[in-house]
Amino acid sequence: MTGKRTMTLNLTDAEMSALEELSARKDLNKTAVLRQALRLYQLIEARVEAGEKLYFESETTREKAEVMFL
Amino acid sequence: MSVNSWVVYLFEVESSQLVEAELRDAILEDQLEDWENHWQPELWSAMLRLKAQGVWPVKQESAHWNWQDKIQSIRSLLAYRTFCITCGGMTQGMMQVDLTKSARIESQKGKPIVYIDYLENAPWNRPTLNNPARYRNVGTLLIRAAIELSRAEGFKGRIGLHSLPQSNNFYASKCGMTDLGPDSDCQNLRYFEMTIDQARSFLEVPKE
């Protein structure tokens, strides 16, 4: 849609494996996975910065665990 | 900020003709001014007019949506995208989507979707307020834009949304989306989702 710019990304084997695994699981190409990650990272950062907290909640026990965001 | 636009066609009811309109991938200040200065006054005057005619107007379930607040809260966040359709120098429809949600249908569970946060038609295009409506096709074109965005982002056409009760039939019948039933986590609104195949079918079927 909007203009795109190209960059080279250097990843370790483990990072590349994780990216490939996510790519397969999410049915996305690697670029789309990284763009999705950037969207989420920016969104979480903005909400935490605004004073909100990030939690994971267990579906079974309803137990909540706060995620520390650095 | 660069804004892309495409020529689309709305069905003008009065002339029974297709008229040229513009789809843009942004909601800008012009749209917010149209919402405040034209949509809101028209919404309330139409409801008063119907009451004066002895017709109890169908509840406008999106009446409390404040587009200025919505756009302000997502400004510069990559997770959200907005679209509008303009025709005759006026905003005819607006949509906000979220790119961080995942699919729920078992066959595509966990895969990313374009989730439609809000989709609204101008009051004069709603037959429940203004019969006959001025333009038709606005909602369909915005759904199409969501599907095209889903494809462009690599989500392959998958989209999802929670529907206001007045729109359930539109999403089920006209859009061919799967109805996953009421969602207790979202005011019991029905959740609808479109698969890759449903998206393909939607794009293939010629719209009026």
Interface residues (C-beta under 8 A of the other chain):
Chain A: M1 T2 G3 R25 K26 D27 L28 N29 T31 A32 R35 Q36 L38 R39 L40 Q42 L43 A46
Chain B: S2 N4 D25 L77 L78 A79 L99 T100 Q108 G110 K111 P112 L149 A152 E153 G154 F155 K156
